[in-house]
Amino acid sequence: MPLPIRPRRNRQSPAIRALVCETRLSPENFIYPLFIQEGTENTPIESMPGCTRWSLDGLLKEAGEAHALGVPAVVLFPRIPDDLKTPMAEESANDEGLVPRAIRALKQALPTLTVITDVALDPYNSDGHDGIVAPDGRILNDETVEVLVEQALCHARAGADIVAPSDMMDGRVEALRDGLDAHGFTEVAILAYTAKYASAYYGPFRGALDSAPKSGDKKTYQMDPANVREALRECAEDEAEGADMLMVKPAGPYLDVIAALRANTTLPIAAYQVSGEYLMIKAGAAGGWIDETKVMMESLIGIRRAGADMILTYFAKTAAALLRA
């Protein structure tokens, strides 16, 4: 066949495929979400096989092993005892609480590890929402933002490198930036959950932290899965308010949103491969239907290809080990 153009010439060997590869995956692209709890026990999470709620000692070991494999950052999610949960989430700003103690321990043991903290009220709120709930069931935006600022300052005092507001309240990025700067924390960065969707993929995570809403849902503050232009509006607002990085959550079902943000901002973009995405791969592999390792790596390269600079993934340690091998 007289074909002057044969794309297969660029696929004919591993060496040539490596030379023309457009998207690369590295342990440095990963942020490792880690669950923590009070006490000395490490508790396997039934809804997320392979994941654990760590004690502080267990956290240091797990984070250290991931960091040794090249993973540069972890993000912390606490399981708060029920007796510390209140309607106003006061425990979220306790300087001696679980998260501040975990930050201090990590920074002392692993000074080169970047520590990111979740800023939201659902782990601390007796109503299970990301914000303060009014008597009529409304989520109060401005009152919530005031508490979020105190929470972020608590994390900054403990040594957090990056705070990541996941609450989706309006105006919280500007309020956090102003609050951090006013207290001398000008170098603490903000990773804004810019496009966090009201997704059904979060179910296993809520089981891990016992943080599901006691009533209602999160659709008045998290985004409609049908919308992408709205994500661009959120992107513009967060960027103008002083966000240092932006996030899309979930990742896999929203690759078009990642690509849309990539085309409309110069800020770094993170994407969160959430618990439901993780569990589907785990369950498919456990049933013998898919190859867990191959699907895991393909899913991660797909998120990178869409435009994500960073990926929050429960596979971070496993994938880093494979890439280092």
C-alpha positions in Angstrom: 0.0 0.0 0.0 1.5 3.4 -1.0 0.9 5.1 2.4 3.3 8.1 3.1 1.7 8.5 6.5 1.8 5.5 8.8 1.1 6.5 12.4 2.1 2.9 13.5 5.7 3.8 12.9 5.6 5.7 16.1 4.3 2.7 18.0 6.5 -0.1 16.9 8.7 -0.5 20.0 8.7 0.4 23.7 11.6 2.8 23.1 9.8 4.7 20.3 6.6 4.8 22.3 8.4 6.3 25.2 10.0 9.0 23.0 6.6 10.1 21.6 4.6 9.7 24.8 2.5 12.9 25.4 1.5 12.4 29.0 3.7 11.2 31.8 2.8 10.0 35.3 5.2 10.3 38.3 4.9 9.8 42.1 5.4 13.6 42.3 2.0 14.0 40.7 0.2 12.3 43.7 -1.3 13.6 46.9 -2.2 10.8 49.3 -5.4 11.2 51.2 -5.1 9.7 54.7 -7.8 9.0 57.3 -6.9 9.6 61.0 -8.6 8.8 64.3 -8.0 9.1 68.0 -6.4 6.3 70.0 -3.7 3.8 69.3 -5.6 1.4 66.9 -5.4 1.3 63.1 -8.8 0.4 61.8 -9.3 -1.1 58.3 -12.1 0.7 56.5 -14.8 -1.8 55.4 -16.2 0.5 52.7 -12.7 1.1 51.2 -10.7 -2.1 51.0 -7.0 -1.4 51.4 -7.6 1.9 53.2 -7.2 2.4 57.0 -8.1 4.9 59.7 -4.7 5.5 61.2 -3.6 6.3 64.7 -1.0 9.1 64.9 1.8 6.5 65.0 0.3 4.6 62.1 -0.1 7.9 60.2 3.6 8.6 60.6 4.6 5.2 59.3 2.2 5.2 56.3 3.0 8.8 55.3 6.7 8.1 55.7 6.6 5.0 53.4 4.7 7.0 50.7 7.1 9.9 51.0 10.1 7.6 50.6 8.5 6.4 47.3 8.4 10.0 46.0 4.9 11.1 47.0 5.4 14.7 48.0 2.1 15.5 49.9 -0.6 14.0 52.1 -4.1 15.4 52.9 -5.7 14.6 56.2 -9.3 13.6 56.9 -10.3 13.1 60.6 -12.8 10.7 62.1 -14.0 12.9 65.0 -15.7 11.2 68.0 -19.4 11.8 68.2 -19.2 13.4 71.6 -17.1 16.2 70.1 -19.5 17.0 67.3 -21.7 20.1 67.8 -24.0 22.2 65.6 -21.4 25.0 65.5 -18.4 22.6 65.0 -16.3 24.2 67.7 -13.9 21.3 67.7 -12.7 22.2 64.2 -10.7 25.1 65.6 -9.3 23.3 68.7 -5.5 23.8 68.7 -5.2 20.5 70.6 -7.6 18.6 68.4 -6.8 15.6 66.3 -5.8 17.4 63.1 -3.4 19.9 64.7 -1.7 17.2 66.6 -1.3 15.1 63.4 0.1 18.2 61.5 2.7 18.8 64.2 3.7 15.1 64.3 4.1 14.9 60.6 6.1 18.1 60.3 8.4 17.0 63.0 8.9 13.5 61.7 8.9 14.3 58.0 9.9 17.9 57.5 10.1 17.6 53.7 6.5 16.3 53.4 3.9 18.8 52.3 0.9 18.6 54.7 -2.5 19.6 53.3 -5.6 19.9 55.5 -9.3 19.6 54.7 -11.2 22.8 55.7 -14.9 22.0 56.1 -17.2 21.3 59.0 -18.8 18.0 58.1 -16.4 15.8 60.3 -17.2 18.1 63.3 -20.8 19.1 62.6 -23.4 17.1 64.5 -25.7 17.6 61.5 -23.1 16.1 59.1 -23.1 19.0 56.7 -20.1 21.1 55.5 -21.7 24.2 56.9 -23.8 25.4 59.9 -27.4 24.3 59.6 -30.2 26.8 60.4 -33.4 25.6 62.2 -35.3 25.5 58.9 -32.6 23.3 57.3 -30.8 25.9 55.3 -27.0 25.9 55.2 -25.8 29.2 56.4 -23.1 30.5 54.1 -21.6 33.6 55.8 -21.8 32.2 59.4 -20.0 29.0 58.1 -17.2 31.0 56.5 -16.4 32.7 59.8 -15.9 29.2 61.4 -13.9 28.0 58.4 -11.4 30.9 58.9 -10.9 29.9 62.5 -10.4 26.3 61.4 -7.8 27.3 58.7 -5.9 29.5 61.3 -5.8 26.5 63.7 -4.3 24.4 60.9 -1.8 27.1 60.0 -0.7 27.5 63.6 0.0 23.8 63.7 2.2 24.0 60.6 0.0 23.1 57.7 1.6 24.0 54.3 -1.7 24.1 52.4 -5.3 24.5 53.5 -8.0 23.0 51.2 -11.5 24.3 51.7 -13.9 21.6 50.5 -17.1 23.2 51.8 -18.2 25.1 48.6 -19.4 28.1 50.5 -19.4 31.4 48.5 -16.6 33.8 49.4 -14.6 31.4 51.6 -11.3 31.6 49.6 -11.1 35.4 50.0 -12.0 35.2 53.6 -9.4 32.5 54.2 -6.8 34.5 52.4 -7.6 37.6 54.3 -7.6 35.7 57.6 -4.3 33.9 57.0 -2.6 37.0 55.8 -3.8 39.1 58.8 -2.3 36.6 61.2 1.1 36.4 59.4 0.5 33.1 57.5 1.2 34.6 54.1 3.0 31.5 52.9 0.2 29.1 53.7 -1.3 28.2 50.3 -5.0 27.6 49.5 -6.0 24.6 47.3 -9.6 25.5 46.6 -12.2 22.8 45.9 -13.4 24.8 42.9 -15.7 22.4 41.2 -16.9 19.9 43.8 -20.0 18.2 42.5 -22.9 16.8 44.5 -21.8 13.3 43.5 -23.0 9.8 44.3 -19.3 8.7 44.2 -18.6 9.9 47.7 -20.5 7.1 49.5 -17.6 5.0 50.7 -15.7 8.1 52.0 -18.7 9.1 54.2 -18.7 5.6 55.6 -15.0 5.9 56.4 -15.6 9.1 58.5 -19.2 8.7 59.6 -19.9 12.1 58.1 -23.0 11.6 56.1 -25.7 14.4 56.5 -28.3 13.5 59.2 -31.0 15.0 57.0 -31.3 16.6 53.5 -28.5 16.6 51.0 -25.6 18.8 49.8 -27.1 20.0 46.6 -27.6 23.6 47.7 -23.8 24.1 48.0 -22.1 21.4 45.9 -22.4 21.6 42.1 -25.0 20.0 39.8 -23.3 17.1 37.9 -25.0 18.4 34.7 -23.1 21.7 34.7 -19.7 22.7 33.3 -20.0 26.4 32.6 -20.8 26.8 36.3 -17.4 25.3 37.0 -15.7 28.1 34.9 -17.6 30.7 37.0 -16.3 29.1 40.2 -12.8 29.0 38.7 -12.8 32.7 37.9 -14.1 33.5 41.4 -11.6 31.4 43.3 -8.8 32.7 41.2 -9.8 36.3 41.8 -10.2 35.6 45.5 -6.6 34.4 45.9 -6.6 30.6 45.4 -3.2 29.2 44.7 -4.5 26.0 43.2 -7.8 24.7 42.0 -9.5 21.3 42.3 -12.1 19.2 40.5 -13.9 16.5 42.4 -14.6 13.7 41.4 -12.0 13.2 38.8 -12.8 10.3 36.4 -16.4 11.2 35.6 -15.5 14.9 35.2 -12.5 14.8 32.8 -14.2 17.4 30.6 -14.4 19.7 33.6 -10.7 19.3 34.3 -10.0 20.0 30.6 -12.3 23.1 30.7 -10.5 24.5 33.7 -7.1 23.8 32.2 -8.1 25.8 29.1 -9.2 28.8 31.2 -6.7 29.2 34.0 -2.9 29.3 34.5 -3.2 28.0 38.1 -2.2 24.5 38.9 -5.1 22.0 38.8 -5.7 19.1 41.2 -8.3 16.3 40.6 -9.6 14.0 43.3 -10.1 10.4 42.4 -12.7 9.8 45.0 -13.7 6.8 47.1 -16.4 5.6 44.7 -13.9 5.6 41.8 -11.4 3.7 44.0 -13.9 1.2 45.2 -15.2 0.4 41.7 -11.7 -0.6 40.6 -11.1 -2.6 43.7 -14.5 -4.4 43.4 -14.0 -5.1 39.7 -10.6 -6.6 40.4 -11.8 -8.6 43.4 -14.5 -10.1 41.1 -11.8 -11.1 38.6 -13.3 -8.8 35.9 -10.5 -6.4 35.5 -6.7 -6.2 36.1 -6.5 -3.8 39.1 -3.0 -2.6 38.4 -3.6 -1.8 34.7 -6.9 -0.1 35.2 -5.5 1.9 38.2 -2.7 3.2 36.1 -4.9 3.9 33.1 -7.3 5.8 35.2 -4.5 8.0 36.6 -2.9 8.7 33.2 -6.4 9.6 32.0 -6.8 12.2 34.7 -3.3 13.6 33.9 -4.1 13.7 30.2 -7.2 15.8 30.9 -5.0 18.5 32.4 -4.6 17.7 36.1 -1.2 18.6 37.5 -1.9 16.8 40.8 -4.1 13.8 41.6 -5.5 13.0 45.0 -5.8 9.3 45.0 -6.0 6.4 47.5 -3.8 4.5 45.0 -0.9 7.0 45.6 1.4 4.7 47.5 0.7 1.6 45.3 1.1 3.6 42.1 4.3 5.3 43.3 5.8 1.9 44.1 5.0 0.7 40.6 6.5 3.8 39.0 9.6 3.5 41.1 10.1 -0.2 40.3 
